[in-house]
Amino acid sequence: MPKLYRRYVCQNCGHVAAAAFGRCPSCQAWDSMVEEVVSDEPETLSAGKSFKGLCTNSKPFPIGQVKSDREERIPLKMEEFSRVLGGGIVPGSIVLISGDPGIGKSTLTLQVAMQVAKNDRVLYVSGEESERQIKMRADRLAAKNAQNEPFLPEKLLLVTETNLGTIFNHIGDTKPALVIIDSIQTMTLPEMESLAGSISQVRECAARLRELAKSTGITVFVIGHVTKEGTIAGPRVLEHIVDTVLYLEGEQFQSYRLLRSVKNRFGPTSEVGVFEMQEKGMVEVSNPSEVFLAERMINAPGSAVAVTMEGTRPLLVEVQALTTPTSNPYPRRTANGVDFNRLLLVSAVLTRRVGVKLSDQDIFMNVVGGMTITEPAADLALAVAIASSYRDKPVRMDTVLIGEIGLSGELRAVSQTVIRLREAAKLGFKRAILPRRLRQGEPLPKEIQAIEVRSLKEALKEALFEEVNPQNTVKGQAND
């Protein structure tokens, strides 16, 4: 008889200990050690034990005999989702979709399932909702026929189940092209003693699903929960098991949702799809730059437009800054949508290299539309927005700002400048302030005036119609 023993596993990093700790010795997380009962007999998965009718005998081939034809992807009419995946669904891949509770993960995946089910069979497995609850959501999302009745594809199959062995049997009986698991934290393997959602169950269930996808060519979508810190619940090994990791992001009081790819073995990483949450589900936003700038006030101090790259897509976003005098010896710095340390760096360069005194000013920074900017190419827009608010001088409405700021106050070139300028010109912008190019490259587009400057001081002079000097005075204002 196998012997049972107890162990304690960190639900954050997977560290295993023989005794309980209030704080994990590995990742230093508090109250993350959970007791598990395991057997000392090693688990072995015999051929066909869990994959009813799905087993294929593996055989090694010389590399020269392996067919290298490009595999056809499953097309999607939802172009924003297809863009993030790299051009469609790859057969035999496993995709992890994660996000905050209520952000719209189940809604988005159900919409994708309904599209795929028009041509191929789809099995939607839910461990959190009943078939009736899923049907109610599908009725709301589906298109209506002439009798105002929802059109639901017959090839979309629903089942409520948490036992992964039973789910594999359903997959063997139905032979679907796509399987959706909602969610991985509710799945269990009966041969394991640990509870559903524990690190052992999540890791082993994900490994079995990966084996299923690779051995049969069935695509698997896995929905995962996130922790209060915003990371995927369970070990980081879960991200290494899957082929693609997608995060669905969005502010609680904003209707826009961003589907961001942070890992993709079949396409570009850091790609972003933009959706708007409406009553009929997730609606694609084909031109997000225009949406983010639609409500921008003209000639408002503290507002600047940055051109950021999200994967292969250029996005124009409005960056807002507000400076206000304070009597507090430690002025506040609040960043929403930008990295807090980047805000501190830009503020320090403005104070030390340009002479904009910010030591007695509270600074509030915001990116409109719930966007999060991570690349340094938005540094110049941050600096100009702060200086614009501090001097109460607006930035020209037809100007975009591109560039990384160095600690010496110099501007450094960024990648894909031509693509950024073309997107700005497409939206009607006439001027772009960017770092001076020291090496010849692709010629800049003629549809927009490129003003190349070497330092932050020169950029402020061009953007705010004034010359900034160390005495922090305005010498004059040019006519627009």
C-alpha positions in Angstrom: 0.0 0.0 0.0 1.4 3.5 -0.8 2.2 5.6 2.2 0.5 9.0 2.5 2.3 12.0 3.9 1.7 15.7 4.4 3.7 18.5 2.8 3.2 22.3 2.5 3.4 24.0 -0.9 3.6 27.7 -1.6 0.7 28.7 -3.9 2.8 31.6 -5.2 6.1 30.1 -6.3 5.7 26.3 -5.8 8.2 25.9 -2.9 7.7 22.6 -1.1 8.5 22.3 2.7 7.9 19.6 5.3 6.6 22.0 7.8 4.3 25.0 7.7 5.7 28.5 7.5 3.9 31.8 7.9 6.2 33.2 5.2 7.5 31.3 2.2 11.3 30.9 2.4 11.6 31.2 -1.3 9.4 34.1 -2.5 8.8 35.7 0.9 5.0 35.7 0.4 2.9 35.7 3.6 0.3 33.0 4.3 0.9 31.2 1.0 1.8 27.8 2.3 -1.0 25.3 1.9 -1.1 21.7 3.2 -1.3 18.9 0.7 -1.7 15.1 1.2 0.3 13.1 -1.3 1.4 9.5 -1.9 4.9 8.3 -2.1 4.0 6.1 -5.0 5.0 7.9 -8.3 2.1 8.7 -10.6 2.3 7.0 -14.0 0.0 7.7 -16.9 -0.4 4.5 -18.9 -1.1 4.8 -22.6 -4.8 5.7 -23.1 -5.6 6.0 -19.4 -7.0 9.6 -19.7 -7.2 10.1 -23.5 -10.0 7.8 -24.5 -9.7 7.2 -28.3 -7.1 10.0 -28.6 -3.7 8.2 -28.2 -1.2 8.3 -31.0 2.0 6.3 -31.0 5.0 8.6 -31.2 7.8 7.8 -33.6 11.1 9.6 -34.1 11.9 10.9 -37.6 15.1 12.3 -39.2 14.8 16.1 -39.4 15.1 16.0 -43.1 11.9 13.9 -43.4 9.8 16.2 -41.2 7.3 18.1 -43.3 7.8 21.8 -42.9 4.7 23.0 -44.7 3.1 25.9 -42.9 0.0 24.7 -41.0 -3.2 26.3 -41.7 -4.7 28.4 -38.9 -8.3 28.5 -38.0 -9.6 31.9 -39.2 -11.5 34.3 -37.0 -13.8 37.1 -38.0 -12.8 38.8 -34.7 -9.7 40.5 -36.2 -8.5 42.0 -32.9 -8.4 38.6 -31.3 -6.8 37.1 -34.4 -4.1 39.8 -34.4 -3.1 39.0 -30.8 -2.8 35.3 -31.6 -0.6 36.1 -34.6 -3.2 35.6 -37.5 -5.6 33.0 -36.2 -5.9 29.9 -34.0 -3.0 27.4 -34.4 -4.3 23.8 -34.3 -2.7 21.8 -31.4 -1.8 24.9 -29.4 -2.7 25.7 -25.8 -3.6 29.3 -24.9 -3.9 30.7 -21.5 -6.3 33.7 -21.1 -6.2 35.5 -17.8 -7.5 38.7 -16.2 -9.3 40.2 -13.2 -12.7 38.8 -12.1 -15.5 40.3 -14.2 -13.2 41.7 -16.8 -14.9 39.7 -19.6 -12.8 36.5 -20.1 -15.7 34.1 -20.3 -17.6 36.5 -22.6 -14.7 36.9 -25.0 -14.0 33.2 -25.2 -17.7 32.3 -25.7 -17.8 34.8 -28.6 -14.7 33.1 -30.1 -16.3 29.7 -29.5 -19.5 30.7 -31.3 -17.5 31.9 -34.3 -15.4 28.7 -34.6 -18.5 26.5 -34.1 -20.0 27.8 -37.4 -17.5 25.5 -39.1 -15.9 23.2 -36.5 -17.1 21.5 -33.4 -16.3 23.2 -30.1 -16.5 21.8 -26.6 -17.0 24.5 -23.8 -16.2 23.0 -20.4 -17.2 25.1 -17.4 -16.4 24.3 -13.8 -18.0 27.5 -12.5 -21.3 27.9 -14.4 -24.1 25.6 -15.4 -25.1 25.0 -19.0 -28.2 27.2 -18.4 -26.1 30.1 -17.3 -23.8 29.8 -20.3 -26.9 29.5 -22.6 -28.3 32.8 -21.2 -25.0 34.6 -22.0 -25.0 33.0 -25.5 -28.5 34.3 -26.1 -27.4 37.8 -25.3 -24.3 37.6 -27.5 -25.8 35.7 -30.5 -27.1 37.4 -33.6 -30.9 37.4 -34.0 -32.9 35.9 -36.9 -36.0 37.3 -38.6 -38.1 36.1 -35.7 -35.9 37.9 -33.2 -34.6 34.6 -31.9 -30.9 34.1 -31.2 -29.0 32.1 -33.8 -26.9 29.5 -31.8 -24.5 27.2 -33.7 -25.3 23.5 -33.3 -21.6 22.5 -33.2 -21.1 24.3 -29.9 -21.3 21.8 -27.1 -21.6 22.7 -23.4 -20.8 20.6 -20.4 -20.3 21.4 -16.7 -17.6 19.2 -15.3 -14.5 19.5 -13.1 -13.1 15.9 -13.3 -10.4 16.1 -15.9 -10.6 12.4 -16.6 -14.3 12.6 -17.5 -13.5 15.7 -19.6 -11.0 13.7 -21.6 -13.7 11.0 -22.2 -16.1 13.7 -23.5 -13.3 15.0 -25.8 -12.7 11.5 -27.1 -16.5 11.0 -27.8 -17.1 14.4 -29.5 -13.7 15.0 -31.3 -13.8 18.8 -31.2 -11.4 21.2 -32.9 -11.4 23.6 -30.0 -11.7 22.9 -26.2 -12.3 25.7 -23.7 -11.6 25.1 -20.0 -13.3 27.6 -17.7 -11.3 27.7 -15.5 -8.1 25.8 -14.8 -8.4 26.5 -11.1 -11.6 24.4 -10.9 -10.2 21.3 -12.6 -9.2 18.2 -10.6 -7.5 14.9 -11.1 -9.1 12.2 -9.0 -5.8 10.4 -8.4 -4.4 13.5 -6.6 -5.4 14.1 -3.0 -4.9 17.9 -3.1 -7.9 20.3 -3.5 -9.0 22.0 -6.7 -7.0 25.2 -7.3 -3.9 24.0 -5.4 -0.6 24.4 -7.1 -0.3 20.7 -7.7 -3.7 20.3 -9.3 -3.2 23.4 -11.5 0.2 22.3 -12.7 -0.7 18.7 -13.4 -4.0 19.6 -15.1 -2.2 22.1 -17.3 0.4 19.5 -18.2 -2.2 16.9 -19.1 -4.0 19.4 -21.3 -0.8 20.3 -23.1 -0.2 16.6 -23.8 -3.7 16.4 -25.1 -3.2 19.3 -27.5 0.2 18.2 -28.8 -0.8 14.5 -29.3 -4.2 15.1 -31.0 -4.0 18.5 -32.7 -6.9 19.9 -30.7 -6.6 23.5 -29.7 -7.1 24.2 -26.0 -8.1 27.6 -24.5 -7.5 27.7 -20.7 -9.0 30.5 -18.6 -7.0 31.3 -15.5 -7.6 33.5 -12.5 -5.3 36.2 -11.2 -4.2 37.0 -7.7 -4.8 40.4 -6.0 -1.3 41.5 -7.2 -2.5 41.0 -10.8 -0.4 37.9 -11.6 -1.7 34.5 -12.8 -2.8 32.4 -9.9 -0.6 29.3 -9.5 3.1 28.8 -10.3 5.0 30.6 -13.0 5.5 27.1 -14.5 1.9 27.4 -15.8 3.0 30.2 -18.2 5.9 28.0 -19.4 3.5 25.0 -20.1 1.3 26.9 -22.5 2.1 28.2 -26.0 0.4 31.6 -25.6 -0.3 33.8 -22.6 -3.0 36.5 -23.0 -4.0 39.1 -20.4 -7.3 40.9 -20.6 -6.8 44.3 -19.0 -9.1 47.2 -18.3 -10.1 49.7 -15.7 -13.1 48.9 -13.5 -15.0 52.1 -14.6 -13.8 52.1 -18.2 -15.6 50.2 -21.0 -12.5 49.5 -23.0 -10.6 46.3 -22.6 -7.1 45.5 -23.8 -6.1 41.9 -24.8 -2.4 41.8 -24.4 -0.1 39.0 -25.6 2.9 38.5 -23.2 4.0 35.2 -24.7 3.4 33.7 -28.1 5.2 30.9 -29.8 3.3 31.4 -33.1 3.3 35.2 -33.4 4.7 38.5 -32.1 4.7 39.2 -28.4 3.4 42.4 -26.8 0.6 42.6 -29.4 -2.6 44.3 -28.2 -6.2 44.0 -29.3 -8.7 46.6 -28.2 -12.3 45.9 -27.4 -15.2 47.8 -25.9 -17.5 46.0 -23.5 -21.1 46.6 -24.5 -24.5 44.9 -23.9 -24.0 42.5 -26.8 -20.5 41.5 -25.7 -17.0 42.5 -26.7 -17.0 44.8 -29.7 -13.8 45.3 -31.6 -12.2 48.8 -31.8 -10.6 48.9 -35.2 -9.0 52.4 -34.7 -8.1 52.7 -31.0 -6.0 55.8 -31.5 -9.0 57.8 -32.8 -11.1 56.6 -29.8 -8.5 57.5 -27.2 -8.1 61.0 -28.6 -11.8 61.6 -29.4 -12.6 63.6 -26.2 -9.3 65.5 -26.0 -9.6 69.2 -25.1 -8.0 71.6 -27.5 -5.2 73.8 -26.2 -5.5 72.4 -22.6 -2.4 72.9 -20.5 -0.9 69.6 -19.3 -2.0 67.5 -22.3 0.4 65.9 -24.8 0.1 63.1 -27.3 2.5 60.2 -27.3 3.0 57.6 -30.0 3.6 54.2 -28.4 4.1 50.8 -30.0 2.0 47.9 -28.8 3.6 44.9 -30.6 3.4 45.8 -34.3 0.6 48.4 -33.8 1.3 52.1 -33.2 -1.1 53.8 -30.8 -1.6 57.4 -30.1 -2.6 58.2 -26.5 -3.2 61.3 -24.6 -0.9 61.9 -21.6 -2.2 64.3 -19.0 -0.2 65.9 -16.2 -1.3 68.3 -13.4 1.1 70.2 -11.2 -0.1 72.0 -8.1 1.9 73.9 -5.3 2.1 72.1 -2.0 3.3 73.0 1.5 4.1 69.4 2.2 7.9 68.8 2.6 7.5 65.6 0.6 5.5 66.4 -2.6 3.2 63.7 -4.0 3.9 61.9 -7.2 0.9 59.9 -8.5 1.2 57.9 -11.7 -1.8 56.2 -13.4 -0.9 54.3 -16.6 2.8 55.0 -16.5 5.6 53.6 -14.4 6.1 55.4 -11.2 9.9 55.2 -11.3 9.8 56.6 -14.9 7.8 59.6 -13.6 10.4 60.3 -10.9 13.2 60.1 -13.5 11.5 62.5 -15.9 10.7 64.9 -13.0 14.3 64.9 -11.9 15.7 65.6 -15.4 13.2 68.5 -15.7 14.4 70.0 -12.4 18.1 69.5 -12.8 18.7 69.9 -16.6 16.0 72.3 -17.7 15.4 74.4 -14.6 11.7 73.6 -14.1 11.4 73.7 -10.3 9.2 70.8 -9.1 10.4 70.3 -5.6 7.4 72.2 -4.2 4.9 70.8 -6.7 2.6 67.8 -6.4 2.5 65.9 -9.8 -0.4 63.8 -11.0 0.1 61.8 -14.2 -2.6 60.0 -16.1 -3.0 58.1 -19.4 -6.4 58.5 -20.9 -8.5 55.5 -21.8 -7.1 53.1 -19.2 -4.0 52.4 -21.3 -0.7 51.5 -19.6 2.5 52.8 -21.2 5.7 50.8 -20.5 8.1 51.8 -23.3 10.6 54.7 -22.8 9.4 56.3 -26.1 6.7 58.2 -24.1 9.3 60.0 -21.9 9.2 63.1 -24.0 5.4 63.3 -23.9 5.5 62.9 -20.1 8.1 65.7 -19.7 6.3 68.1 -22.0 2.9 67.5 -20.3 4.5 68.2 -16.9 6.2 71.4 -18.2 3.0 72.5 -19.9 0.9 72.2 -16.7 3.6 73.9 -14.6 3.9 76.9 -17.0 0.2 76.9 -17.9 1.1 76.8 -21.6 -0.7 74.4 -23.9 1.0 72.2 -26.4 0.1 72.7 -30.1 -2.9 70.6 -30.9 -1.4 69.2 -34.1 1.9 68.0 -32.4 2.9 64.5 -31.3 6.0 63.7 -29.2 8.3 60.8 -29.5 11.6 60.1 -27.7 13.4 58.6 -24.7 15.0 61.0 -22.2 18.5 60.4 -20.8 19.8 61.6 -17.5 21.8 64.3 -19.1 18.7 65.8 -20.7 19.4 64.4 -24.1 16.9 62.7 -26.3 17.5 59.3 -27.6 16.1 57.7 -30.8 13.5 54.9 -30.5 12.6 52.1 -32.9 10.0 52.1 -35.7 9.9 55.9 -36.0 8.6 55.8 -39.5 5.6 53.6 -38.5 4.8 55.9 -35.6 4.9 59.0 -37.9 2.7 57.4 -40.5 0.0 56.6 -37.9 0.2 60.2 -36.6 -0.2 61.6 -40.1 -3.1 59.3 -40.7 -5.0 60.9 -37.8 -4.4 64.4 -39.0 -1.3 65.5 -36.9 1.0 68.0 -38.8 4.1 68.1 -36.5 6.2 65.6 -34.7 9.0 66.4 -32.2 11.5 63.6 -32.1 15.2 63.0 -31.4 17.7 64.0 -34.0 18.9 61.0 -36.0 22.6 60.5 -36.0 22.5 57.6 -38.5 20.8 57.5 -41.8 17.9 55.1 -42.1 14.6 54.9 -43.8 13.4 58.4 -44.9 10.8 60.0 -42.8 7.3 60.4 -44.3 6.6 63.8 -45.9 3.0 63.9 -44.8 4.1 65.2 -41.4 6.7 67.8 -40.4 9.4 66.1 -38.4 11.2 68.5 -36.0 14.4 66.8 -34.8 15.9 68.1 -31.6 18.9 67.0 -29.6 17.9 67.9 -26.0 14.8 68.1 -23.8 15.3 71.9 -23.5 15.0 72.3 -27.3 12.0 70.0 -27.4 10.2 72.2 -24.8 11.0 75.3 -26.8 9.4 73.8 -29.9 6.4 72.3 -28.0 5.5 75.2 -25.7 6.3 78.2 -28.0 8.8 79.5 -25.5 12.5 79.3 -24.6 13.1 77.6 -21.2 16.1 78.9 -19.3 17.7 78.0 -16.0 16.1 81.1 -14.3 12.7 79.5 -15.1 11.4 82.6 -16.9 9.5 83.0 -20.2 11.3 85.1 -22.7 8.5 85.3 -25.2 5.7 83.5 -26.8 5.6 82.8 -30.6 2.5 83.3 -32.6 0.8 80.1 -33.7 
